[in-house]
Amino acid sequence: MRKDIFEKMEILADSAKYDVSCSSSGSDNNYKTGEIGATHKSGICHTFTPDGRCVSLLKVLLTNYCIYDCAYCINRKSNEIKRAAFSPRELADITINFYKRNYIEGLFLSSGIIDSEDHTSTLILRTLKILRQEYRFNGYIHVKLIPGSDEKLIEQIVSLANRVSSNIELPSDKSLKLLAPNKTKQSVLQPLKLARDISMQKSSKPIGMSTQLIVGATPESDKDILKLSSVLYDKALLKRVYYSAYIPVNDDKNLPTIITKPPLLREHRLYQADWLLRFYDFSWEEIVNEQNPNLDEELDPKTFWALNNLQYFPMEINKVSKDELLRIPGVGVRGVFKILKARRYKSLDFEDLIKLKISLKRAKYFITCKGRYQKELPFESDRIKTALIAPTKKIEVKQPSLFDITYSAITGEL
């Protein structure tokens, strides 16, 4: 790789690291200079397919020049940082060469806004055309759409990508106006609406759509965030919302101080709650409300809901429906299907659940088997909560990494 291209790659891969809209691992990386096998600074990230397969992507910006001055962004116009820009040909060549060497299986492409929204989208489109039409690249491509771009440009980009996203970033219009005055919620959502309409056409291939919400930069509650996510899911605008714990990179009077730690535990809880919205048929009102606008830090959202709705428990594992089984803390989607299948042949007891590899760590407090309840504790909310929290108090408190979230997402265990 030429020296100038390598320098661009270092700058533009590093500038892309704050975007989590491709399921990048947020886990700690024990990267050490000079050692092989570490991709910490290479721009290679990892995303996960619905079946749990890990896919390596080249995650990079086309340019980190930007005419916007968003307060939270490292690439904002007013920041004095190293700037660089790939030409469409340069980025296409890098992508195809990395692919041929088996470094990556696809591309995650975003960009700062250079000159104008349409000009930036035109450069992105040229890159995709070189890859798809000239190099016949059939790998995975995720593109960050540029709000405010001409619809014809967006249509062409959508036709060439496997997934597109447009980052809302902040949960309210008030926060957007304060921290990102060049953006509006409408301008961010418009490309997603267009992508949805294109995807729904019978002649078009299905395409995934996602967005990112920054958590902790502004005072919105978890209720505000989950309500917005729920609306976006209901309108079929998105397949996935990503939550990014705010990492202070700029010193600004409207943002948390530069020494503020990212709220990683809150991010983790939001991912768990989001999973309940998408796959467990929970409504956002069941997870958060006026009395509890923020998710509990000590308990996962499903367990917190169960403890506040004990009138539905304990559930008899041999009689309740699929939808009811999904409400039992600790029983995931796979576990539900195991139980339903096993129930066809016999009545299940606690030993049978263990053989089915159903985790009883939480579930045992909310179920009966053949009418029998566990003998450890009485069925009382406070006693159950204490028992569930106590084990975590015995060990050092540690913020979970995104691998914890990924495992939860793959297994469905909540």
C-alpha positions as CSV (number, residue, x, y, z in Angstrom):
1,M,0.0,0.0,0.0
2,R,1.4,3.4,-1.0
3,K,2.5,5.7,1.9
4,D,-0.1,8.4,1.1
5,I,-2.9,5.8,0.9
6,F,-1.8,4.2,4.2
7,E,-1.8,7.6,5.9
8,K,-5.3,8.2,4.6
9,M,-6.4,4.8,5.9
10,E,-5.1,5.5,9.4
11,I,-6.9,8.8,9.6
12,L,-10.2,7.8,8.0
13,A,-10.5,4.4,9.8
14,D,-9.8,6.1,13.1
15,S,-12.4,8.8,12.3
16,A,-15.1,6.1,11.7
17,K,-14.7,4.2,15.0
18,Y,-17.4,6.1,16.9
19,D,-20.2,4.9,14.7
20,V,-21.6,1.6,16.1
21,S,-24.2,1.1,13.3
22,C,-22.5,-2.0,12.1
23,S,-22.5,-4.0,15.4
24,S,-18.8,-3.3,15.9
25,S,-17.5,-4.9,19.0
26,G,-17.0,-2.4,21.8
27,S,-15.0,-4.8,23.9
28,D,-11.6,-4.0,25.3
29,N,-8.8,-4.8,22.9
30,N,-5.3,-5.6,24.3
31,Y,-3.6,-4.2,21.3
32,K,0.1,-3.9,21.4
33,T,2.3,-2.3,18.8
34,G,4.3,-4.7,16.7
35,E,2.2,-7.8,17.5
36,I,0.2,-9.7,14.8
37,G,-3.4,-10.6,15.0
38,A,-4.7,-7.3,16.3
39,T,-7.1,-5.2,14.2
40,H,-7.5,-2.4,16.7
41,K,-6.1,0.3,14.3
42,S,-6.7,-1.3,10.9
43,G,-10.3,-0.2,10.3
44,I,-11.5,-3.8,10.4
45,C,-14.6,-4.3,12.5
46,H,-17.0,-7.1,13.1
47,T,-20.8,-7.4,12.6
48,F,-23.1,-10.4,13.2
49,T,-25.5,-12.0,10.9
50,P,-29.0,-13.2,12.1
51,D,-27.6,-16.7,12.6
52,G,-24.8,-15.5,14.8
53,R,-22.0,-15.6,12.2
54,C,-19.3,-13.0,12.6
55,V,-18.5,-11.0,9.5
56,S,-15.4,-8.8,9.1
57,L,-15.9,-5.4,7.5
58,L,-13.7,-2.6,6.4
59,K,-15.1,0.3,8.4
60,V,-13.9,3.6,7.0
61,L,-15.0,7.2,6.0
62,L,-14.8,8.4,2.5
63,T,-13.6,11.7,4.0
64,N,-13.5,13.3,7.4
65,Y,-13.8,16.8,6.0
66,C,-17.2,18.2,7.0
67,I,-19.2,21.4,6.5
68,Y,-21.3,20.5,9.6
69,D,-20.3,21.5,13.1
70,C,-22.1,19.0,15.3
71,A,-21.0,19.6,18.9
72,Y,-20.5,15.8,19.8
73,C,-18.6,14.8,16.6
74,I,-14.9,14.5,16.4
75,N,-15.0,15.4,12.7
76,R,-16.9,18.7,13.2
77,K,-15.8,21.6,11.1
78,S,-14.3,23.6,13.9
79,N,-12.0,20.8,15.2
80,E,-8.3,21.1,14.4
81,I,-7.6,17.5,13.4
82,K,-5.8,15.7,10.6
83,R,-8.1,15.6,7.5
84,A,-8.0,13.3,4.5
85,A,-10.2,12.1,1.7
86,F,-10.2,9.0,-0.6
87,S,-11.2,9.2,-4.2
88,P,-13.8,6.6,-5.2
89,R,-11.2,4.7,-7.1
90,E,-8.8,4.6,-4.2
91,L,-11.4,3.3,-1.8
92,A,-12.8,0.7,-4.2
93,D,-9.3,-0.6,-4.9
94,I,-8.5,-0.9,-1.2
95,T,-11.8,-2.7,-0.6
96,I,-11.3,-5.2,-3.4
97,N,-7.7,-5.9,-2.5
98,F,-8.5,-6.5,1.2
99,Y,-11.3,-8.8,0.0
100,K,-9.0,-10.8,-2.3
101,R,-6.6,-11.2,0.6
102,N,-9.4,-12.5,2.8
103,Y,-9.0,-9.6,5.3
104,I,-12.7,-8.6,5.0
105,E,-16.0,-9.8,3.7
106,G,-17.6,-6.4,3.1
107,L,-17.5,-2.7,3.5
108,F,-19.1,-0.2,6.0
109,L,-18.9,3.2,4.3
110,S,-19.7,6.5,5.9
111,S,-18.5,10.0,5.3
112,G,-18.3,13.6,6.4
113,I,-20.1,16.1,4.3
114,I,-17.7,17.6,1.8
115,D,-18.8,20.6,-0.3
116,S,-22.5,19.6,-0.2
117,E,-24.8,16.6,0.6
118,D,-25.3,15.8,-3.1
119,H,-21.6,16.0,-3.9
120,T,-20.8,13.6,-1.0
121,S,-23.5,11.2,-2.1
122,T,-22.2,11.3,-5.7
123,L,-18.7,10.3,-4.5
124,I,-20.2,7.4,-2.5
125,L,-22.3,6.3,-5.5
126,R,-19.2,6.3,-7.7
127,T,-17.4,4.1,-5.2
128,L,-20.3,1.6,-5.2
129,K,-20.5,1.5,-9.0
130,I,-16.8,0.8,-9.3
131,L,-17.1,-2.1,-6.8
132,R,-20.4,-3.6,-8.1
133,Q,-20.2,-3.0,-11.8
134,E,-16.5,-2.8,-12.7
135,Y,-15.1,-5.2,-10.1
136,R,-18.2,-7.3,-9.9
137,F,-17.9,-7.3,-6.1
138,N,-20.8,-9.3,-4.6
139,G,-19.8,-8.9,-0.9
140,Y,-21.7,-7.1,1.8
141,I,-21.9,-3.3,1.7
142,H,-23.4,-1.1,4.4
143,V,-23.7,2.6,3.4
144,K,-24.5,5.6,5.7
145,L,-26.9,7.7,3.7
146,I,-26.4,11.5,3.6
147,P,-29.5,13.4,4.8
148,G,-30.5,16.2,2.5
149,S,-29.3,14.4,-0.7
150,D,-31.2,14.2,-3.9
151,E,-33.7,11.3,-4.0
152,K,-32.3,10.0,-7.2
153,L,-28.9,9.6,-5.7
154,I,-30.3,7.9,-2.6
155,E,-32.3,5.5,-4.9
156,Q,-29.2,4.5,-6.8
157,I,-27.1,4.0,-3.6
158,V,-29.9,1.9,-2.0
159,S,-30.0,-0.3,-5.2
160,L,-26.3,-1.2,-4.8
161,A,-26.1,-1.6,-1.0
162,N,-27.1,-4.5,1.3
163,R,-27.9,-2.3,4.2
164,V,-28.3,1.5,4.7
165,S,-28.5,3.7,7.7
166,S,-29.1,7.3,8.6
167,N,-28.1,8.3,12.1
168,I,-30.7,10.2,14.1
169,E,-28.0,10.6,16.8
170,L,-30.2,12.5,19.4
171,P,-33.7,11.5,20.6
172,S,-35.4,14.9,20.4
173,D,-35.7,17.8,18.0
174,K,-34.6,20.1,20.9
175,S,-31.4,18.3,21.4
176,L,-30.7,18.2,17.6
177,K,-31.3,21.9,17.3
178,L,-28.9,22.5,20.2
179,L,-26.0,20.1,19.3
180,A,-26.5,19.5,15.5
181,P,-28.2,22.6,14.1
182,N,-27.6,21.5,10.5
183,K,-29.8,18.4,11.1
184,T,-33.5,17.8,11.7
185,K,-35.2,14.6,12.5
186,Q,-37.2,14.9,9.3
187,S,-34.1,15.3,7.2
188,V,-32.5,12.2,8.8
189,L,-35.6,10.1,8.4
190,Q,-36.4,11.0,4.8
191,P,-33.6,8.8,3.3
192,L,-34.9,5.9,5.4
193,K,-38.5,6.4,4.3
194,L,-37.3,6.4,0.7
195,A,-35.2,3.3,1.3
196,R,-38.2,1.6,2.9
197,D,-40.4,2.4,-0.1
198,I,-37.9,1.1,-2.6
199,S,-37.4,-2.1,-0.6
200,M,-41.1,-2.7,-0.5
201,Q,-41.4,-2.7,-4.3
202,K,-41.8,-6.2,-5.6
203,S,-39.0,-5.9,-8.1
204,S,-36.5,-4.7,-5.4
205,K,-34.3,-6.8,-3.2
206,P,-35.0,-6.5,0.6
207,I,-32.6,-4.1,2.3
208,G,-31.8,-3.7,6.0
209,M,-32.1,-0.2,7.5
210,S,-30.7,1.0,10.8
211,T,-29.9,4.1,12.8
212,Q,-27.8,5.2,15.8
213,L,-28.9,7.0,18.9
214,I,-26.3,8.6,21.2
215,V,-27.0,7.8,24.9
216,G,-25.9,10.2,27.7
217,A,-25.0,13.3,25.7
218,T,-28.4,15.0,26.4
219,P,-30.9,14.7,29.3
220,E,-33.5,12.5,27.5
221,S,-34.7,9.5,29.6
222,D,-34.7,5.9,28.5
223,K,-38.4,6.3,28.1
224,D,-37.9,9.0,25.4
225,I,-35.3,6.8,23.6
226,L,-37.4,3.6,23.7
227,K,-40.6,5.4,22.7
228,L,-38.8,6.8,19.6
229,S,-37.3,3.3,18.7
230,S,-40.7,1.7,19.0
231,V,-42.3,4.3,16.7
232,L,-39.6,3.7,14.1
233,Y,-40.0,-0.1,14.3
234,D,-43.8,0.2,14.0
235,K,-43.5,2.4,10.9
236,A,-41.2,-0.2,9.4
237,L,-38.5,2.4,8.9
238,L,-35.8,0.4,10.6
239,K,-34.7,-3.2,11.1
240,R,-32.3,-2.2,13.9
241,V,-31.6,0.7,16.3
242,Y,-28.1,0.9,17.7
243,Y,-27.4,2.7,21.0
244,S,-24.0,4.3,21.5
245,A,-22.8,5.4,24.9
246,Y,-21.6,8.9,24.6
247,I,-17.8,9.2,24.6
248,P,-16.7,12.8,25.2
249,V,-14.4,13.9,22.4
250,N,-15.0,17.6,22.4
251,D,-15.1,20.2,25.2
252,D,-18.4,22.0,24.8
253,K,-20.7,23.8,27.2
254,N,-23.7,21.9,26.0
255,L,-22.2,18.5,26.6
256,P,-21.0,16.4,29.6
257,T,-17.5,17.2,30.7
258,I,-14.6,15.7,28.8
259,I,-13.8,13.4,31.8
260,T,-17.3,11.9,31.9
261,K,-17.2,8.1,31.6
262,P,-19.4,6.6,28.9
263,P,-22.6,5.1,30.3
264,L,-21.9,1.6,29.1
265,L,-24.3,-0.1,31.6
266,R,-27.1,2.1,30.4
267,E,-26.3,1.3,26.8
268,H,-26.4,-2.4,27.7
269,R,-29.8,-2.1,29.3
270,L,-31.2,-0.3,26.3
271,Y,-30.0,-3.1,24.0
272,Q,-31.8,-5.6,26.3
273,A,-35.0,-3.5,26.2
274,D,-34.7,-3.1,22.5
275,W,-34.6,-6.9,22.1
276,L,-37.8,-7.1,24.2
277,L,-39.5,-4.7,21.7
278,R,-38.5,-6.6,18.6
279,F,-38.7,-10.2,19.6
280,Y,-40.7,-10.6,22.8
281,D,-43.7,-8.5,21.9
282,F,-43.3,-6.0,24.8
283,S,-44.5,-2.5,24.3
284,W,-42.3,0.4,25.4
285,E,-44.9,1.4,28.0
286,E,-44.4,-2.0,29.7
287,I,-40.7,-1.5,30.0
288,V,-40.6,2.2,31.0
289,N,-43.2,4.7,32.2
290,E,-43.7,7.9,34.1
291,Q,-42.9,6.3,37.4
292,N,-39.8,4.6,36.1
293,P,-38.6,6.6,33.1
294,N,-35.1,5.0,33.2
295,L,-34.1,1.3,33.1
296,D,-33.0,-0.3,36.3
297,E,-29.3,-0.7,36.7
298,E,-29.4,-3.7,38.9
299,L,-31.9,-5.8,37.0
300,D,-32.4,-6.5,33.3
301,P,-35.6,-5.1,31.9
302,K,-37.6,-8.4,31.7
303,T,-36.8,-9.3,35.3
304,F,-37.7,-5.8,36.4
305,W,-41.0,-6.0,34.6
306,A,-41.7,-9.4,36.1
307,L,-41.1,-8.3,39.7
308,N,-43.5,-5.4,39.1
309,N,-46.1,-7.7,37.6
310,L,-46.1,-10.7,40.0
311,Q,-49.8,-11.1,39.4
312,Y,-48.9,-13.0,36.2
313,F,-46.5,-15.4,38.1
314,P,-45.6,-18.0,38.9
315,M,-46.4,-19.6,35.6
316,E,-47.0,-23.3,35.3
317,I,-44.4,-24.3,32.7
318,N,-46.5,-27.2,31.4
319,K,-49.6,-25.1,30.7
320,V,-48.8,-21.5,29.6
321,S,-48.7,-20.4,26.0
322,K,-45.7,-19.5,23.9
323,D,-46.3,-15.7,24.5
324,E,-46.5,-16.3,28.2
325,L,-43.3,-18.4,28.2
326,L,-41.5,-15.5,26.5
327,R,-42.3,-13.3,29.5
328,I,-40.4,-15.5,32.0
329,P,-37.1,-14.0,33.0
330,G,-34.1,-16.1,31.9
331,V,-36.1,-18.0,29.2
332,G,-35.1,-16.9,25.7
333,V,-36.6,-17.6,22.3
334,R,-34.7,-20.8,21.8
335,G,-35.6,-22.0,25.3
336,V,-39.3,-21.4,24.6
337,F,-39.2,-23.6,21.5
338,K,-37.3,-26.3,23.4
339,I,-40.0,-26.3,26.1
340,L,-42.9,-26.4,23.6
341,K,-41.3,-29.3,21.8
342,A,-40.6,-31.3,24.9
343,R,-44.1,-30.7,26.3
344,R,-45.6,-32.7,23.5
345,Y,-44.1,-35.9,25.0
346,K,-44.3,-35.4,28.8
347,S,-44.9,-33.0,31.7
348,L,-41.8,-31.2,32.6
349,D,-40.2,-30.8,36.0
350,F,-37.2,-28.7,37.1
351,E,-34.8,-31.6,36.2
352,D,-36.2,-31.7,32.7
353,L,-35.6,-28.0,32.2
354,I,-32.0,-28.4,33.3
355,K,-31.6,-31.2,30.7
356,L,-33.0,-28.9,28.1
357,K,-30.3,-26.4,29.1
358,I,-32.8,-23.8,30.3
359,S,-31.1,-21.4,32.7
360,L,-33.0,-21.5,36.0
361,K,-30.9,-18.8,37.6
362,R,-33.7,-16.3,37.2
363,A,-36.5,-18.5,35.8
364,K,-36.9,-20.7,38.9
365,Y,-38.4,-17.8,40.9
366,F,-41.2,-17.2,38.3
367,I,-42.4,-20.7,37.4
368,T,-43.9,-23.9,38.8
369,C,-43.3,-27.4,37.4
370,K,-46.2,-29.8,37.9
371,G,-47.6,-27.3,40.4
372,R,-44.3,-27.3,42.4
373,Y,-42.5,-24.1,43.2
374,Q,-38.8,-23.9,44.1
375,K,-38.1,-24.3,47.8
376,E,-35.3,-21.7,48.3
377,L,-37.5,-18.6,48.8
378,P,-41.1,-17.6,49.3
379,F,-42.9,-16.0,46.4
380,E,-42.2,-12.4,47.5
381,S,-40.9,-9.5,45.3
382,D,-38.4,-8.2,47.8
383,R,-37.0,-11.6,48.6
384,I,-36.7,-12.5,44.9
385,K,-35.0,-9.2,44.0
386,T,-32.5,-9.6,46.8
387,A,-31.6,-13.1,45.7
388,L,-31.2,-12.0,42.1
389,I,-29.0,-9.0,43.0
390,A,-26.9,-10.6,45.7
391,P,-24.6,-12.7,43.5
392,T,-23.6,-9.6,41.5
393,K,-22.7,-7.8,44.8
394,K,-20.1,-10.4,45.6
395,I,-17.9,-9.7,42.6
396,E,-16.2,-6.6,41.3
397,V,-18.6,-4.3,39.5
398,K,-17.6,-4.2,35.8
399,Q,-19.3,-2.5,32.9
400,P,-20.3,-5.1,30.3
401,S,-18.7,-5.1,26.9
402,L,-20.7,-5.3,23.7
403,F,-19.8,-9.0,23.6
404,D,-22.2,-9.4,26.5
405,I,-24.9,-7.7,24.4
406,T,-24.0,-9.8,21.3
407,Y,-24.3,-13.0,23.3
408,S,-27.7,-11.9,24.6
409,A,-28.7,-11.0,21.1
410,I,-27.6,-14.3,19.6
411,T,-29.1,-16.5,22.2
412,G,-32.2,-14.4,23.1
413,E,-31.5,-15.0,26.8
414,L,-32.9,-12.1,28.7
